């Protein structure tokens, strides 16, 4: 089976963010670092070249493929912030009152934190973390 490409690196999160984001996106990224660190109790780490991740979980798929991934994370992209979260029913219900966003299977896309209700975002993030910790308990 092929090896996962997205792994923790030794790259400085702060240095990455200063290079990858500027202005409002940099401020939003720094705010997300504080929020996700508070929720996970773990420091930010770079995962691959562009994902800022927090904590980790080990997954095993029915196919036998397994690996590690950040419990929650984000990536500053050209036009938006991609937030990596576990899809779950509680988060879907909360996202109705989140504000301006787009959602994918395991991603939430926002232009700026000012477009969303931060208290709802915190609840969505908490629900995502709880879901992954339940689904993939520590070994």
C-alpha positions in Angstrom: 0.0 0.0 0.0 1.3 3.5 -0.8 2.6 5.6 2.1 0.7 8.7 3.2 2.2 11.9 1.8 0.9 14.2 4.5 3.0 13.7 7.6 4.2 16.0 10.4 7.2 18.0 9.5 9.7 20.1 11.5 8.8 23.3 9.6 7.9 26.3 11.9 4.2 27.0 11.8 4.9 30.7 12.4 7.4 30.9 9.6 5.0 29.1 7.2 2.1 31.4 8.1 4.2 34.5 7.6 5.2 33.2 4.1 1.8 31.8 3.1 -0.6 34.4 4.4 -0.7 38.1 4.8 -3.1 40.8 6.1 -6.5 39.5 7.3 -5.7 35.9 6.3 -2.6 35.9 8.5 -4.6 37.4 11.4 -7.3 34.8 10.9 -4.7 32.0 10.7 -3.1 33.2 14.0 -6.6 33.2 15.6 -7.3 29.7 14.4 -3.9 28.5 15.9 -5.0 29.9 19.3 -8.5 28.4 19.0 -7.5 24.9 17.9 -4.6 24.8 20.4 -7.1 25.7 23.2 -9.6 23.0 22.0 -7.0 20.2 21.6 -4.5 21.1 24.2 -1.8 20.5 21.7 0.6 22.8 19.8 0.3 23.4 16.1 2.5 21.4 13.8 3.0 21.5 10.0 1.6 18.5 8.2 3.1 18.3 4.7 3.9 21.6 3.1 0.7 23.5 3.8 -1.5 22.1 6.5 -1.4 23.4 10.1 -2.6 20.5 12.2 -3.3 19.9 15.9 -3.0 16.6 17.8 -3.3 13.4 15.9 -5.4 10.3 15.4 -4.6 6.9 13.9 -7.2 5.6 11.4 -7.6 2.1 9.8 -10.0 1.7 6.9 -11.8 -1.5 6.1 -9.5 -1.8 3.1 -6.6 -2.1 5.5 -5.1 1.3 4.6 -4.1 3.1 7.8 -2.2 6.2 8.8 -2.1 9.2 11.0 -3.8 12.6 10.5 -4.2 15.8 12.4 -7.3 15.8 14.7 -8.2 19.2 13.3 -6.3 21.7 11.1 -6.4 24.4 8.5 -4.6 25.7 5.5 -4.4 29.2 4.2 -5.2 29.0 0.4 -5.1 31.7 -2.2 -8.7 32.9 -1.8 -9.9 31.2 1.4 -9.1 29.2 4.5 -9.6 25.5 4.3 -10.5 24.0 7.7 -10.2 20.3 8.1 -12.8 18.8 10.3 -14.7 15.5 10.7 -18.2 15.5 9.2 -20.8 14.7 11.8 -24.4 15.3 12.5 -23.9 17.8 15.3 -21.6 19.9 13.2 -24.0 19.8 10.2 -26.8 21.2 12.4 -24.6 23.9 13.8 -23.3 24.9 10.4 -26.8 26.2 9.4 -26.1 29.1 11.8 -22.4 29.5 11.1 -22.5 32.2 8.5 -21.0 32.5 5.0 -19.1 29.3 4.2 -18.9 26.4 1.8 -18.5 22.8 3.0 -17.1 19.6 1.6 -16.9 16.1 2.9 -14.2 16.9 5.5 -13.6 20.6 4.9 -15.1 23.9 5.7 -14.1 26.8 3.4 -14.3 30.4 4.6 -13.0 33.6 3.1 -12.5 35.3 6.5 -13.4 34.6 10.2 -15.5 37.8 10.1 -17.8 36.0 7.7 -18.8 33.4 10.4 -20.1 33.4 13.9 -16.9 32.6 15.9 -18.9 31.0 18.8 -20.6 28.7 16.3 -17.3 27.9 14.7 -15.9 26.9 18.1 -18.8 24.6 18.7 -18.4 23.0 15.2 -14.7 22.5 15.9 -15.4 20.9 19.3 -18.0 18.6 17.7 -15.5 17.5 15.1 -12.8 16.8 17.7 -15.2 14.9 19.9 -16.3 12.8 16.9 -12.8 11.9 15.8 -11.8 11.0 19.4 -14.8 8.8 19.7 -14.3 7.2 16.3 -10.6 6.7 16.7 -9.7 6.3 20.4 -6.0 6.6 21.3 -4.1 3.3 21.0 
